């Protein structure tokens, strides 16, 4: 098996040690791992009372997840809209902090800066003033019968508002605290509405609103921490819809429906069918496949074309997740794509029309799925030429979750110039690899990238470079023996059969749904967990909805590694 | 009745704006008659800053041929001729260490230790292992100021890779960077939104302002109290993150806790003109708006320093590994990629020289802020840093450092000092320069680094 696959801590600082491990593992491609999927041996290992109906029946280690999980900038905005009305004016969305590639990981690891906290305070008081300072709407917003809120109404309102904001009922002391604050503020200002406004400002800047606290309760039998009903509601809602639980979900939590697999799946299915789920999915794809690199790069393409490139990938990803009877493998292997007029002309496709429509790639170009899109091909290039190294590195890191060591300081990373005998980028890289210091890593990174060399730095088709024919053959195996391919379609077929491809996507979904922190996991457990999920994904033939329903009903989703084992 | 109504109106007005902070300069801080210190005998504040750029330089175009006080401007340093008296060139020192070229260049230098997951390429996870030295310095000299440290950025052509170690120079610790503000409007609001020079008999209703402060404090107190029950349930790492958030709330409280009237320190502490709307430099081409943003940011920083709102800052002119683009130079691809190519040395040097023109603007803005009969730069120590010395091999050897400002008269400007140990097996570290500068402004940092690289001595050649 892929011993090195997720063993980030096993990764040597020197290329050779990594490569020795990978060369051994790289040969293992045809063997299908069957021990992880579809077994029925674990129906009684039901620590959370959640699995059983699930296709993910093998008991997997409990994931290490953050106990303190900050709302991502997107979630923060969505939550404010849920609480205060969809038309509430919000400042420009802050950039998602990037850590581990996903905002979900950053949310579980990074610390709010002083600037962030100032921003929370300012926006909380500004918004509270907007909704409760407006004499014509505040009475309806607070649900008070009298023109000045009396104590009973204040208390009822703060209880309801607080519950939605904190995603659980307030405890008696908590509610008392906010009622007391409202009273103090009323006395200070001589204005009962100012009292309520002040309490709302406090709720909107409370860490209990700004963070998700997902502790769970230790379960002696399983050794895991089991999430309670409200923690589960939060997880479902933030994962699938990127916002607060709605009233129906909170009610399901209150009734205890989320303590069993069927209840979790019923709610998950309901949320998956909402439009917010598609928005979440698009964000996940954008982050997981680094599509914002399109905005960061130096691509010699217009901003409008770059936007179209990104949209092409997102539509494709949406279709392979939400359309009936589709598999995410289509994302990699489909010979069709979504194009608008700008992309049609970019790909040399006939036809007109406005907006995006499904169309077949031109046959002779051998474009395939995501790898054939201008987005992938552009974001892995420099302004002047393609980079087989960057493209191969993307395949290794983003598709297979393999780690590539960084170049050392003091190593000359520039490529030799072209000459009458060295005309293609591939030939320049071959010269570069004559230096053994460079070869160790480049033998690993570059070959998958060679498959795409017939597409230039903005993904346009070409067959020659500086007059020389372009080769697209190579081996996925870094030793250069196994897994031969020629061209992107053959490489894509090889890739979808790699165990790593399933495990890598499963890890991404685990991170998105639970904030999974593999750095806080024992390495063997990390591998067992991620490989197990990969097997389950494969078992569902990469049907995203089926896999997610398995996931949310499993112990992986509703339990977490107990703090003592950290 | 009418009094109560007007009070309410004022309060709503203040609350509706969102920002109710009143950034106060130091209380009671009137200059004495000589203008060389405060009336109550305290010395003028001294400041420490970093001015950062990236991707190294072309060494033989950067390095001046001669050393000492009578050095000749090199081609790359020519733009700095008009301010030559206000800085020194310090060459031959070694920067940070570690595998990851740019991120290690800035963050390992700033923290004195390698960055996390060094060697692997998963840049997202790259972060500092500990606090950067600007934070250490701020803990020693910046505690009473409204902003312990200030981070400002100009060029937004971000680097090709990610991770907090790659993007920022200032860090509180792992996964806790201090990102820069790039929009001059945002910076202005943060510093001066409610800063009002005193007008005799004018200003807002003192009673209403007092009530607004009390209301705001009651909110923050309630939030802090409410968060109290969370701490005990969290694992250590998560508890630290929450604790840091709560500390930021306490910092906000401390900032408006003063009851006195704002007092102007000197004639230079005046409310600057507010940018009318979002004002930042586009990533696509620095020349579009960058020069104006650069100057505005320098001016806002200068006034914040003159008003003693902060004493420690990082001014990231570019990000590490920057993709700086300039239509003026015909650089429409990007800076970073060119520095990897030895054949582009001339173009790289043109970019470095262009950046030094912008550095000159920065120096001139601060130099021209009068303080105590001289210049604000007399009481500042600002280090020009880079993420590597030479882009082709990401070297940390012979870093292109500059030292700006006289550190209250303790630092020697106008010279080129070259370390005699530049080619030694254990060369002198850039931290020697940092220690001299920090100590000059009153921050007695004992050492930076650990083990073989631990640095405890300053660089006597640049000390007065």
Interface residues (C-beta under 8 A of the other chain):
Chain A: X8 X11 X12 X13 X66 X67 X68 X97 X98 X99 X100 X101 X105 X106 X109 X110 X111 X112 X113 X114 X115 X116 X117 X118 X121 X122 X123 X125 X126 X128 X129 X130 X133 X174 X177 X178 X180 X181 X184 X185 X188 X189 X190 X191 X194 X197 X198 X199 X201 X202 X205 X206 X207 X208 X210 X211 X213 X215 X296 X297 X298 X382 X383 X384 X393 X397 X403 X404 X405 X406 X407 X408 X409 X410 X411 X412 X413 X414 X417 X519 X563 X566
Chain B: X4 X7 X8 X11 X12 X15 X16 X17 X18 X19 X20 X21 X97 X98 X99 X100 X101 X104 X105 X117 X118 X119 X120 X121 X122 X124 X125 X127 X148 X158 X160 X162 X163 X164 X172 X173 X175 X176 X177 X178 X179 X181 X190 X211 X214 X215 X216 X218 X219 X220 X222 X223 X225 X226 X227 X230 X233 X234 X235 X238 X239 X240 X241 X242 X244 X245 X246 X248 X249 X251 X252 X323 X325 X332 X333 X334 X337 X340 X341 X342 X343 X388 X392 X393 X394 X395 X396
